Amino acid sequence: MKVEIDQSGKLEQLDTLTVIGFANGKTDAVVLSVSTKRSLIAHLRKSLIPQKDILPVLFGVVIFMLIESLAKNIVVVIDEEYTGKDQVVRETLEKLLRNKFGTKWTRSIRFRRIGKPSPAHKLVWRLHRQKYKKGLRKLPAKEILKYFSTKKAGPLPSSPSALTQGVRRSST
């Protein structure tokens, strides 16, 4: 099974919410409010994650939270949102998936331009512009921060993954 993932309202746009979703057979989406994004970015700027990698790492974590309940043998196709940072997103996502599934994880992660005809693009675009977001899963900052281990910013409660360890730092 192939699942396409897209976002509407980029994570760095702090004046609008972000919707990240997938489509192709099944559909699901998560929403990050403006206040959640501001809180996350403020916290992560104090972490050991390089400033230029904060958004791609955060994008990878949110994608993981979106797809972690899907079958273990899917192909994940992610829209190229952060040019030149695909490897950071991939490493973050693979680390989280391996931590959850171990050797049973057989997913493939690919990046390409999804485009407007994609069901994933249509889904997130429609949800982003929808006036009332009832029924959408809103991710609170505290839930997302559980996937980070931040030494400078202080300990986080029940941190299941230390993303700052082992994620390759890009030189760009």
C-alpha positions in Angstrom: 0.0 0.0 0.0 1.3 3.5 -0.9 0.4 6.5 1.3 1.0 10.1 0.2 1.7 12.7 2.8 1.3 16.4 2.4 0.9 19.5 4.6 -1.0 22.7 4.3 0.2 25.7 6.3 3.9 25.2 6.8 5.3 24.7 10.3 7.3 27.9 10.1 4.2 30.0 9.3 3.3 31.1 12.8 0.2 33.0 11.8 -1.8 30.0 10.5 -2.4 26.4 11.7 -0.7 23.4 10.0 -2.6 20.4 8.7 -0.5 17.3 7.9 -2.4 14.4 6.4 -2.2 11.2 4.3 -4.5 9.8 1.7 -4.8 6.8 -0.7 -7.4 4.4 0.4 -7.4 5.5 4.1 -7.2 9.1 5.1 -6.1 10.8 8.3 -4.8 14.2 9.3 -3.5 16.0 12.4 -3.6 19.7 13.2 -1.1 21.9 14.9 -2.4 25.2 16.2 -0.5 28.5 16.0 0.1 28.5 19.7 1.3 24.9 19.6 3.8 25.6 16.8 5.1 28.7 18.7 5.6 26.7 21.9 7.3 23.9 20.1 9.7 26.1 18.1 10.5 28.2 21.2 11.3 25.0 23.1 13.3 23.3 20.4 15.4 26.4 19.8 16.9 25.8 23.2 17.7 22.2 22.4 20.8 20.6 20.9 19.1 20.3 17.5 20.8 22.6 15.0 18.6 25.6 14.2 18.5 24.7 10.5 17.2 21.2 11.3 14.5 22.1 13.8 11.6 22.3 11.3 12.6 19.1 9.3 13.0 17.1 12.5 9.6 18.4 13.8 8.0 17.5 10.4 9.4 14.0 10.7 8.1 13.6 14.3 4.6 14.8 13.3 4.6 12.4 10.3 5.5 9.6 12.6 2.6 10.4 15.0 0.3 10.5 12.0 1.3 7.1 10.4 2.5 5.0 13.4 -0.8 3.0 13.5 -0.7 2.1 9.8 0.5 -1.3 8.5 4.2 -2.1 8.8 4.7 -2.7 5.0 3.5 0.5 3.4 5.4 2.8 1.1 5.4 6.4 2.5 5.6 9.1 -0.2 6.2 12.5 1.4 5.8 15.8 -0.4 9.1 17.7 -0.7 8.4 20.4 1.8 11.9 21.2 3.0 14.2 21.3 0.0 17.6 19.8 0.8 16.4 18.5 4.1 14.8 15.2 2.9 17.6 13.2 4.6 17.0 14.8 8.0 13.2 14.1 7.7 14.0 10.5 6.6 16.5 9.8 9.4 14.1 11.2 12.0 11.2 9.1 10.8 13.3 5.9 10.4 14.7 6.2 13.9 11.2 6.6 15.4 9.8 3.7 13.3 12.7 1.4 14.2 12.3 2.3 17.9 8.6 1.3 17.6 8.7 -1.7 15.3 12.3 -2.9 15.5 13.3 -5.2 12.6 9.6 -5.8 11.8 9.5 -2.4 10.1 9.5 -2.8 6.4 8.2 0.5 5.2 9.8 2.5 2.4 10.2 6.3 2.6 10.3 8.3 -0.6 10.2 12.0 -1.4 8.7 13.6 -4.4 6.5 16.5 -5.5 2.9 15.4 -4.8 1.1 18.2 -6.6 -2.5 19.5 -6.6 -4.2 16.4 -8.1 -3.0 14.2 -5.2 -5.7 13.0 -2.8 -3.4 14.0 0.1 -3.0 17.5 -1.2 -6.8 17.9 -1.7 -7.5 16.5 1.8 -5.1 18.8 3.7 -5.9 21.9 1.6 -9.7 21.4 2.3 -9.1 20.8 6.0 -6.9 23.8 6.3 -9.5 26.1 4.8 -12.4 24.6 6.6 -13.8 27.0 9.1 -14.5 24.5 11.9 -11.9 21.8 12.6 -14.3 19.5 14.5 -13.2 15.9 14.4 -9.6 16.6 13.5 -6.9 15.2 15.9 -5.1 18.2 17.4 -1.6 17.5 18.6 -0.7 19.3 21.7 2.9 20.5 22.2 3.4 18.3 25.2 2.6 15.2 23.3 5.0 16.1 20.5 7.8 17.0 22.9 7.7 13.5 24.3 9.7 12.4 21.2 12.6 14.8 22.0 15.4 14.7 24.5 16.6 18.2 25.0 19.6 18.6 27.2 19.8 22.5 27.2 16.0 23.0 27.5 15.7 20.6 30.4 14.2 17.1 30.8 10.9 16.2 29.3 8.4 13.9 31.0 8.6 10.2 29.8 10.8 10.9 26.8 10.6 7.7 24.6 13.2 8.8 22.0 16.3 10.9 22.0 16.2 12.4 18.5 19.2 14.6 19.2 21.4 11.5 19.3 22.2 9.8 16.1 20.5 12.2 13.7 23.1 13.2 11.2 23.6 17.0 11.1 23.6 18.3 7.5 26.3 20.7 6.5 24.0 23.1 4.5 
